[in-house]
C-alpha cells in the first residue's frame, strides 16, 4: 500500500509538472506557478518542478524563491548536469561569481557536451578579474559549439567584449564580425563593431554600425549606450547637429542596472 501511494504521488507530481511546463512555454506564468505548487505539494523533492520553479521566480525577480528552489534541486540531484548548471547560472545572474564556480564546474563535468556551463564559467571568471581563465573557457565553449554545429552569437559577443576590455581590438573585431555573420541584425554585434571602429578612428564606419544597432531590436545593448557612441562619432565627423541630438537622448535616458 505504501509503495502504491508513493507511486501515485510521484505520478501526480509529474503530471502537474508537465502541465506547468506547457503553461510556462505559453507564457501563462500565474497558471504555471499554481501547477508547480501542486507538483511540489505532491512531491516536495521533484527536481524538475524545483528547477522550473526557480526559473519562473527569476523571471519575476523573486531571487529569494529562486535561490531556495535551485539549492534544493542541486542537493537532491548531485548527478544532474542541468540542476547543477541552473544553480551556477542563478549565482552568476545574482552577481555572486565565487559561488557560481563550483556548481558550474560540476555541471560541465557531468555533461561536457553542453556549452552553457563552460560559457557561464568563462563569464564568472571574467567577473572575478581572471581573464586568462576566462579566455581559455571561451575558447572551449566555441569549440563545443563548433562540434555541435550550433555557433552562438552570444558567446562571440561575450568573448569579444572581454578582448575589447583588454585592448585586443583586432581579436575582438574578429568575434564581433562573426556575430554579425551569424545574425546580420544583431544589435550587440553592430554596436560593438561601432565601438571598434571608433577606437580605430573610423568614425564614419562607427556611425554606420551605430545607426544599424539603433534600428535593430535586442535586449542587450541599450539605446542609451548607442546614443553615447553616436554622439561621439558624429562629433568627430564635425556633424554637430546629429551629435547634439544623440547626446540629448543619451542624457535623457536613465541608466539601467541589468542583472
N, C-alpha and C positions, 0 to 999 in steps of 0.2 A: 504493500500500500504506500509506504513512504517513497519508494522508487517511482511509483506511478505518479504521485503528487509532484515529485521533483521534475519528472519529465513534462508534466502538464505546465508547470510554471516556466520551465525553460522554453517550451514551445510558445507559450503565451508571450514571453519577453521577446522572442524572435519575431513573432507576428507584429507586435506593437512597434518593434524597431523597423521592420520593413515598411510599415505604414509611415512612420516618422521620416524615414529616409526619402520616400517618394514625395512626401509633403515638402520636405526641405528642398528637394530638386525643383519643385514647382513654386518655391519661394513663399510657401504658406507657413511662415515661421511660428506663429502662435499655435496653430494646429499641430505642427511638428513637435513643438516643445511639450504639448499636452500628451502626445503619443509617446514621447520619450519618458515622461514621468510615469506613464502606465507601464512601460517596459521595465523601468528601474524599480517600480513597486513590485512587479512580478519577480524580478531577479536583480537585486542591487549590484551584483557582480558581473552583469552582462557588458562585456568590454565594448562591443560595437556601439551600444547605446551610450556608454560613457564618453567615447571619443566624439560621437556626433553631438552629444550634449555640450561638450567643450567647444566644438566648432561653432555651434549656434550661439553660445554665450559670448564668444569672441566677437562674433558679427555684431553684437549689440553692446560691445564694450563692458560686458559683465565678466571682467577678468578674475574676480573673486570666485565666481561659479566655475569658470573655465579651469582655473588652477586646481580646484578640488577634483574635478572630473578627470583631467589628464593625469594628475599624480596618482589617482586611484587606478586608472586604467593601466598605467605603467607598472604599478606594483603587482596588479593581478595578472598581467600578461608580459612577463620579462622577456619572453621569446617572440613577441610580436614586433616586427620591424616598424609597422605603422603606428602602434601605440607609443613606441619609444620616439619615433620621429615627431609625432604630434606634441609630445611633451617638450622636446627640444625646440620645436617650432614655436610653441607657446612662450617659452622663456625668451627666445630670440625677439619675438614681437613685443614682449614686455620689457625689452632692453636689459635683461639680465643675462648677459653674454656668458658669464662664468658658469652659471647653472645650465645654460643651453648645451655646453660642450659634451658632457657625459652622455645624456640621452641621444644626442645626435650621433655620437660615436657608436653607441650601441645599435642604433637604427641602421647605420651604414654597415657595420659588421654583420648584422643579421641579413641584410639584403644589399650586397654590393652593386647590384644592377640598377638600383633606384638612384637617380642623380640628385634627388631632393635633399637627402641628408648631407651629401658632400657639398652641395651649394650653400645650405644654411650654415654648415660648419665653416666654410670659407668666409661667409659674411660675419659670423660670430667672432672668428679670429681677427678679421678686419676691425670689428668693433672694439676689440681688445688691443688694438695697435700692434698686431703681429702680422705685418704684411707678407713676410716670407712664407709663413704657414698658409695664409690666405691665398697667395698666388699658386702654391702647389695644389691646393684643393680646388681652386677654379679650373686649373688645367685638368685635373682628374675629372671634374664634372663635365667639362667639354668633351673629353674622351668617352665617357659613359654615354653622353647624348649622341655622339657620333655612332657608337656601336648600336645604339637603339634606333638610329635613323631619325631622331627627333631633336635636331638642334633647337635651342631655346633663345629667343631674343633677350629674355630677362637675364639669362646667365651672362651673355656677352655684354649687356648693359652694365651689370654689376661689376664685372671684371674690368671693363673699360674705365669705369669711374674710379676704381682703385688705381689703375695705372695713370690716369689723369692726375689724381691727387699726388702721385709720386713724381710727377713731371715727365713721365714717359709718354709723350704726346703721340709719337709715331705708332707705338704699340696700341695705345688707346684708340687711335683713329681706325686701326685695323678692325678692332672689335665693334666700334660704332658703325663702321661701314657694313660689317656683317649683319648687324641689327637691321639696318635699312634694306639689305638684300633679302633678309627673311621676312620683313614686314615693311614694305615701302611707305606705309602711312604711320610708322612708329613715331609718336610724339617724342618719346625719350631719345630715340636714335637721331632724329633731326636736331633736337636741342643740343645734344652732346657733340654732334658734328659741328654745330654752330659755335660752340664754346672752343673746340679745337681750332676752327678757322680764325676765331678772334685772337687766340693766343699766337697764331702764326702770322697775324697781321693781314689776313684775307677777309677784310671787313665786309665786302660785297657778298662773299660766299656765306659769311656768318649771318647776314641779313636774310639771304635766301633760305637757309636752313631754319632760321628763327621763325620766319613767316610760315614755312611749311609746318613747323611744330605747333604754332599757334592755331593753325587751321585744322590740325589733327585732334582726334579725341584720345583721351588716355587719363589714367588715374595717378600716374607717377609724377612727372614734371608738371608743376603748376603754372598757370597763366602768369603769376607774379614773377617767377623765375625767367620766363620767356620775355616778358616786358623789360626786365632789367637787362638781359642780353641785347635785345633790340635797341634799347635806348643808348647803350654804349656803342654798338656797332654803327647805328645811324649817326651818332655824334662824330665818330672817327671819319665818316664819309662826308662830314660837313652838312648833313641834311638835318638842320636844326629843328624844323617843324616836326618831323617824324620822331626825332629823338625826344623832344619835349612831350609829345603826345604819349609815347610809351613810358617815359619817366613818370608822368602824371598817373597813368594807370598802375604803374608799379607802386607808387607811393600810396595810392588809394586802396590797394589790395592788402587785406590783413595777412600777416604772417601766419602760417598754419603749422601746427605740430602734428606730424604724421607718425603713427605707430609703425 
